[in-house]
Amino acid sequence: MDVDVTPKETPSDAELAAPDVSVVVTVFNEAACVEELYRRTLAALEPGPRTFELIFVDDGSTDGTFAMLERLHSGDPRVRAVRFKRNFGQHPAMHAGLSRARGDIVVTMDGDLQNAPEDIPRLVEAVEAGNDVASGRRRVRKDPLGRAFPSRVINGMLRRFTGVEISDFGCAFNAYRRGAVVPMLGSIGKQKFTKALVLSGGASVIEVDVSHAARSGSSRYSPLRLTRMALHVLAGFWPQPIQWIGVALGMVCSLLAVALGAYGVVYWIDNANFPGPLFGGVAVLFVLGIQGFILALVGEYLGRIQRDVEGRPLYLVDREL
């Protein structure tokens, strides 16, 4: 009796029926939160009429997060997971999830439970109402002042450079129409602020109030990292910033030189003693500070050029479920 030993082919993503909603969750050392997030997400979505999938992207965790995701996947095929070979960052992880999402509506969120999964249906409904993007707006921020204030500055910069008047660009808890995300996949990950990228392409947006819980443990966004993100916003969303800064620097230094020169002449005439070293030192420090900012901005550009010239991959996948 002949036995068929031909391996059975498993259906690819393209052959499987696409769900209505894809929930993309980026995680990094979130073993303590993953199971609760999964349970609460199911409780929020299962009573509804929509089919869904959960895509977890493990950004190089070292605490057993992926083992937890393996266990969830083995019990629920709607759970998909990707593990990076190392920590590449939140935005490359977001690209990995978005590029694998098959739903007509894609919800993005962090895995630290600062975002409440119970708000997912409200975001989805806002997109179903005819909007391209449902932008999460944190009603009451649970972040310390050292993080909240720089975030407000960055939000103001993004409003100015994108021309989109929303209040919370930094909230990662959003829902997107898939057609609005796909054209931007080439830039997502390389460029931070996925929401700002999608909106800069002309996508329609509505803000939806979402709850926000305090993070357990310290935030990965230190003041230094937030400063680097501000430079990234300038380089990525402000056209020709060096030219503008150069004009501003010339005007400020010229006006300062004229003002100090006029004051020096008046003081010299009245007192016969011009305090040149003091004002000269102030002027030098002022110019050096601005030059340092310009050098930092140039460094951001050079880093981008280097990454593009080298053709380095955005991330490397170790395993995928």
C-alpha angles and dihedrals in degrees: 000000000000118000122207107233096171108131113248114242117235116222116258124230090262091055095049120085108263114240123235093238133029117197112202115198123184114206135183119177091339100138090131092056107035099083094047091046090051093048094048092046091053090048090053097046108029097071090056129082096247127100114224148180132208117221114192118191112199107205096206100299119188100192104075097273093135092050087057090050090050090055092049091048093051090056099039123032090199087074113087124179139192124193122199121218089237140350107298099164140264097280097053086047089054090053091052091054097042093049090054097043113113101181124107087233121042122199119197125198143152120254098230095090093242083120116063113230087208087075094060096092091053092054092047092049090052090057092044088055089069106277125125094214133027103200116206113230115196106226097199116018114221094193126112118257091252089066102029096056096052088046090056090051092050091047090054091050092050092049089052097046100040097037090225114130104214123132104220118044090155097063109106092194103097143128123226136189103240092231090062093052103045097068089054098049091101090064102032110101094020088060119046124226102054092191093054090050093052093046093047087063091064101265116160115244141194125188119233122193112237131180121252126203128201114264118247108232128006123321120251089221104086121181089259092053091048089052090053089050090054089055089048090054091051093049095042105040107022112079115224096354095166091058091050093046090048091054091047092047092051093048095046095046092045093049091045092050092049093047095047091045092052092047090048093052092049093045091047092051093047099040105016087228120094113198094219101155093057097050092038090057092049091051093048093050091048093051093045091052092054091045089053090054091049091049090052090052092048088050089057090053093047091050090054092048091050092052092049095045093048092047092218115178116254090233141343120233118222099182138356129197 
